[in-house]
């Protein structure tokens, strides 16, 4: 926009605001309003005709190009993939020569169709897309004329308002007479300019609408017949596509199942396709023994006393059951340093080779039951705690660390001590192995 155009826009802004909100006197021509509405519809539909024709042209070209790329991709899949380090039978060259030949023949058929359809697609471009584009250029020029007519209407209403204010003054000074003369001159000029553009559009727009009907009718007819030619060429080309790899006498689904044979069943038998995940974070399972724990004597009270003929704990993975032991595995053997750091609160740990002490402890009389709790404490919730039997260092995020003899407050636990429990120790909450602690 030029500086002069900017100045005119600033001057017209108040009158434009009044016209938008219907304030004051605004000139309205019902004939032109109806013609402008029809012109707006013509603009929108012509733009739509151009865009949809262009999309159809691109869609046909894109469909053929995608068919060619599909054939190339299938050819690459059919090619031998042996001779690589990941293939256990690297010396055995396998491939599908029949499939490769079928893909190459199919690609040749599609390229032939592409060449056959090229004249039809060029005709769509020359007889539909280009004329619609030229009509859009014509409508842009008419739109500029309509915009200029709107500006002249604003000037006409603005000068009329100024003239009316000056005329309403009862006593006019020499300055008012001069302003009146100028206002009458501006109104006369604005009237001539507005009437010129207003009459021009009212006379020419109906002629444009009649020509538009004559323009659209052959355009649509040409597009219809060109579509028929395209579909007929595609149908004939694919109908006479004689590729021995395909059995066109069978039904589509029947041919599909025949070609597939038992491939799906054999694929589903592979273990790698049966691996499923829930998408949620799972707690870590027991892996191998922590490296800080050394193999040593097993604690009494957790395993049956006596020599064991089952495999050593070093050969059994943490959290699994021994092949000969029906009960669950104990925690991995703790180091000698762990017993030296044991708290006096922990029960005494003796060698599994001394069954006499275990029998002596079993024959010992039970202590008397404790006194009943005071009534004010009967309803109070009790907090369950466990005592650490071994040192444990956090193995992953979310674990807690503790030393033998520490008291851990239970947050949640299961009935199986070979699973992960949740508790609080040293002001931190996290998970820990249940067979590293003693309940009670």
N, C-alpha and C positions, 0 to 999 in steps of 0.2 A: 504494500500500500504506500502510495506517495504521501508527501507531507500535506499536500492540498486535500487529498482524500481523507487523511486523518482529521484535518480541520473540519471538513464537512460532516464527518461522523460524530465529532464532538458537538457540533451545532444541532444535529438532528437527534441526539440522544434524548433530550427531554420529550420531544414529540413522539419518539419511538416508544418511550416508557408509557406515555398516555395512551397510545394506540394499543399497546399490549394489554393494559388493564382497563381499556374502554373508558378512559377519562376524557371529558370534553367532547368536542365535535370531531368525528373521524369520518372521512369519505369512504363509502362502501358502494361497490358496483356488483349487484348480484350476478350479472351475466359473466363478468370476469372471474368472480369467485368460483362459479361452477366450472368455467373453462380451466382455471388453475388447478382445481381438484382433479380433473381428468388428465391434465398434463402431468401432475405428480404421479398418478397411477401409470401413465405411459412411461415415464422415466424408470420407475421401479421395475415394471415388467420387462422393459427392454434390457435393463441391466441383468435381470434374472435370465432372460433368454440367452444373452451372451455368455454368462457364467456357466449355465448348464450345458450349452453346446460345447464349450471348451472342456468341461469335465468329461463329457461323453467322448470327445476326441482323445483326451489323455487316458481315459479308462480302456479304450480298445487297444491303444498302443501299449499301455501298461500291462494289460492281460497277456498279450503276445510275448512281451519281454519277460514277464514272470514265468510263462510256460517254458521259455528257453532256459532261463536260469534254473528252474526246477529240474529240467532234463540234465543239465550239467551237474547239479548236486547229486542226483541219483547215479550218474556215471561215476563220480568220485567214490560214492559209497560202494558200488559194485566192484570197483578195482581191487586187486589183491592188497591186503594189509599185512601180509606176512613179511618175514625177513627183518623184523625189528627185535630189539632186545626184550620187549615186553611179551613177545609171542613165544610160548614154549616150543612150538613147532616151526622155528624160524626157517628151516630148510624146505618146508613144504609150502609151495606156492599155491594159494587158493584164490579163486576169483569167480566171477559170474560172467563169462563171455557172452552168453545169450542175453543177459540183462543189459550189458554194456551196448551190444548191438541194437537192442530195442530202444534204448535211450537215444542213441545216435540217429536212428531212423525217425524217432518221434521229433527230435530237434530239427531234422531236415524238413519234416512235414510242416512244423510251425513256422520255420523261416520262409518256406514257400508260401504259406498263407499270409505271412507278413508282407511279402512282395506283391501278392495278389490284391491285398486290401489297401496297399499304399495309394493307388489312384482314388479309391473311394474316400479315404480319409482326407486326402488333399482337396477333394471336392467339398467335403463338409467344411473344411477351413475356408475355402474360397467362396462358397455359396451361402454359408450360414454365419460363421463366426465373423468374417470380415464385414459383411453387410450390417450385422448387428453392431459391430464396433463403429462403423461409419455413422449409423443412426444415433449412437450415443454421442458422437462428436457434434452432430447437428443439434441434438437436444441440449448440449452444454451451451451452445451459442444462444438458443432460445431462453435458457435459464438466466443467462446474463442479462438479456433484454427484460425479462420479468423482474429481476432484481433492480434494474435501473428504474423500471416503472414504479416499484415500491418506494424507491428513494424520492422520485418526483412527487409521489402522493404525500410523503412526509413533508416535503417542502411546501406543497400546496396547502396542506392543513395548517402548517406552522405560520405561513404568511397570512392566511385567512384569519387565524386567531389574533395576530398582531394588528391587522386592519380593523377588526371588530373592536379591539380595545381602544384604539385611537378614535374611532367613530363614536364610541359611547361617551366620550368626554363632552360635557355641555359647553364649557368655555374653552376655546382653543387659542393658544398663543401662536406666535409666528413659528416657534419651534415645533409646535404640534401640527401646524399646517404643513410644514416641511416633512415631518414624519408621516403625515397622512398621504402626501403626494408620493413619497418613497414606498410606502406600504402598498398603495394601489398599483404602482409600477411593478413591484415584486409579485403581487398576486396575479397580475395579467400575464407576466412571463411564466410563472409557475403553472398557471392554468393551461397555457399553450403547450408547455412541455409535457405535463401530465396527460392531457387529452391526446397528444400525439402517440405516446407509448401505450396508453390504455386502449385507444381505438385500433391501433396496429395489432395488438395481441388479440383483441376480441374478433377482429376480422380474419387473422391468419391462423389462429389455433384451430378453429373448426375445419379448415382446409387441411391442416396437418393431421387431424384425426382421421379424415377420410383417406388421405394418402397412406396413413399407417395401416389401415385395414388392407389396402391394396398391396402394401409391402409385406405384411405378415402372411397373407394367404399363400403366395408362391414359395415363400421361405419355409413354411411348415410343410408344404407338399413336397418340396425338394428333400427336406430332412427325412420325411417319412420313407420315400423311395430309396434314399441312400442307406437308411437303416435296413430295409429289406434286402438290398444287395449285400450288405455286410453279413447279415445273418445267413443268407443263402450260401455265400461263399464259405463261411465257417462250417456250416452244416455239411456241404458237399465235400469239403476238404477232410473233415474228420470222419465222414461216412465211408470214404474210400481209403481210409488209412489202414493199409493191410500190413500189419506187423505180426509175424508169426508167434511172437512171445505172448500175445494176448489171445484168449479164446473168446471171441465176440459172440459166439452162439449161446453161451451160458448167461444166466442172470447175473447181475452185478454182484450181489451178495454171495451167490453160489460160486462164482469165479474167485471172489476174494478168499472164501474159506478153503477152496481147493488149493490155491497158491500158498496160503499160510500153513496148511497142514497142521503139524503138532508143534510148530515153533513156539507158540505162546505157552503151551504146557511145559516144554523143555526150559523155556526162559524162567518161568515161575518157580522151577525147581532149584534155580541158583540161589545160594544163600544171600548173595549181595542184594538181590531184589526183594528180600523178605525183611530187611532191616527197617524198622519203623521207629520213629521218635514222636513224642507228644508235643515237642516244641517248648516244654517247660524245663526249667533248671532242676536237675535231680541231684540229690546228695551224693557225694563221692562214695564209691563202694570200696571195700577192702582190696588193696592191691598187694604187692609184695611187702615183705617186712620192712619197717623203717630202718634206714641204714645205721641209725645210732644204737639199735638194740642188738646185742651180741647173743650168740647161742650159749645157753648155760643151763643149769638145772631148772626143771619146771617146779612151780610152787605147789606144795601140798594143799589139799582142800579144793583145788580147781580141777584136778585130774585124779583118776583112780590110782592109788598107790601101787607100786610094783613095776618091774621092768616091762617095757612095752615092745611088742613085736611089730607095731605099725610103723609106717615111714616116719622119718624124723620131721620135725616141724620146719626144718629148713627146706625140705622138698615139697611141702604142702603149702599152697597159697593161702594167704591170710583170709579168713572168712569162709573157707571151704571145709567140707567134712572129710575125715580120713576114710579111706576105703574099708578099713576093718573096724573102725570105731563107730558105733551107732550114735553116740552123743556128739554134740557140736564141739568144734575145736576150741581150745583155750586161746588166750592172746599169745602173741609171739613171746619167746623167752626174754626176760628182762636181764639187764646186765648186772654184774656184781656190784657196780656202783649204786644201782638202784636200791639194793637192800641196805646198803650202808646209810642211805639218806632216808630210810623209812622212819616214819613218825612213831612215837611210842603208842599212839592211838591205834595203829594197824595191828591186826592179829599176827601172832608169831608165824613165820614161814619156816617150815621144816622140810627136810629132804623127802622126796617121794619114796625112798627106800627104807623108811622107818614106820611100818604099819602099827607097831606097838603103841606109839604115842597117840595115833589116831583112835585106836580102840580104847585107850585109857580115857581120852577126852569124851568119847561117846558114852562110857559107863559112868561118868561123873553125874551126880544128881542135879536136876534143873534148879535154878534159883527160884525163890518165891516170887509171885507176881507183885508188881509195884502197887503202891497205895492208890486208891481212886483219885482222879483229878478233882480239884476244887470246882464247885458248880459254876464259877465265873469263867472257867477255862474250858468247860465241856464243849461249848459251841464254837470255840476258836479254831480256825483252820490250821492244820499242821503242815509244815513244810518238809517235804521228803529230801533227805540228804544221802549222799553216798561218800565213801572214803576211797581215795585213789590208792591202788595197789602198786602202780608203777609210774615212772616219769613218762610224760607224753608231751611232745612238741607239736605244735600245729603244723599239719601237712598241707593245708590248702586254706584259702580265704573262707572265713566263717567258722574255723576251728578255734578251740581254746587250748592253752597250754597249762600243765600243772605238774606237780612233783608228787612222788609217793607220800602218802599221809595227808594230803590236802583234802579238805571237806568241800564237796561240790553240791550246790543246791540244784535239785532237779526241776527243770521247767516242763519237759515232756520226755517220756520214754516209752519203750515197748516192753513186751514180756520176754523178748529174745535179747540176751546180752551180747549176741554177735552182730548187733546192728548199732547204728549211730543214735546216740541220745543227745538231748539238748539240756544244757545246764549253765549255771553261773559260778564263776570262780575268780577270785581276785578282782571283782568289780566288772568282769567282762562276761558276756553271754555268747555261747557258741556250741558247736557240736563236738562230741568226743566219742571214742569207742566204748561200748558198754562193758566189754570184758576187760577193761583196764581198771575197773572200780569194783567195790564191794558194797552191796546194798545193806543198809542198816547201820 
